[in-house]
Amino acid sequence: MEIKCICVDDEPFALKQLSDYVKKTPYLKLVAECKNAYEALNSISECKPDLIFVDINMPEMSGMDLVKSLSSEIMVVFTTAYSEYAVESYKVSAIDYLLKPISYNDFLKSANKALTNIENHNSKHNESSVGDDYIFVKADGRIHKVQFSKIDFIESSSEYVKIYISGEKPLMSLMTMKNLEAALPSDTFMRVHRSYIVNLDNISTIERNRIIYYGKIYVPVSEQYKEVFKEYVEKRFL
């Protein structure tokens, strides 16, 4: 098994150390080294990594802001010299937090967590099956047939997804956003945030970079997906 990695740090020595650690670890593959969050965004778009090691404290865009804009399927290990960021890092579902200076032993523990996550994911049974215009979803101990046209949007929550359905109670199911996104028709559904997929046909209100549902739920459009979403809207703007 090979895990594609990107290292992000504005300090040259720290970046080299992380990169060397990745190269030293047999199941990790270094696909990019980035000196700031903007370089990382471009590399992530091009290389599609499985895992990023990212410093929290960087100028202009912090590592925390970078991670909040990413797809939830990308595993994250934060690195920093400041221990007070530990709690915040776990709020964005980072798999680990490394305090500088980082030993290879500590780095390897984080890498092993990523490996275990992938192995567990690959061994899980896929809890959905797909038809031409619907999907079967297992939730609440039952199997539900959900028409694509009735899905308003989908929200990720750790290893679960929450599917919001027009006029019905949302369904919470054990699956990844990546697998669900692959099952949805790409001409109708669009990822707008690391934690959200929306049904383009069911959007009724947009406010700045947010989509409003049911008058009270605000789905953010993150920086990574803003241009694609903006292009979609402008093509249909009168």
Secondary structure as UniProt FT lines:
FT   STRAND          3..8
FT   HELIX           12..24
FT   TURN            26..27
FT   STRAND          28..34
FT   HELIX           37..47
FT   STRAND          51..55
FT   HELIX           63..68
FT   TURN            72..73
FT   STRAND          75..80
FT   HELIX           83..85
FT   HELIX           86..91
FT   TURN            92..93
FT   STRAND          96..99
FT   HELIX           104..123
FT   STRAND          128..130
FT   STRAND          134..139
FT   TURN            140..141
FT   STRAND          142..147
FT   HELIX           148..150
FT   STRAND          151..157
FT   TURN            158..159
FT   STRAND          160..165
FT   TURN            166..167
FT   STRAND          171..174
FT   HELIX           177..183
FT   TURN            186..188
FT   STRAND          189..193
FT   TURN            194..195
FT   STRAND          196..199
FT   HELIX           200..202
FT   STRAND          205..207
FT   TURN            208..209
FT   STRAND          210..213
FT   TURN            214..216
FT   STRAND          217..220
FT   HELIX           223..235
//
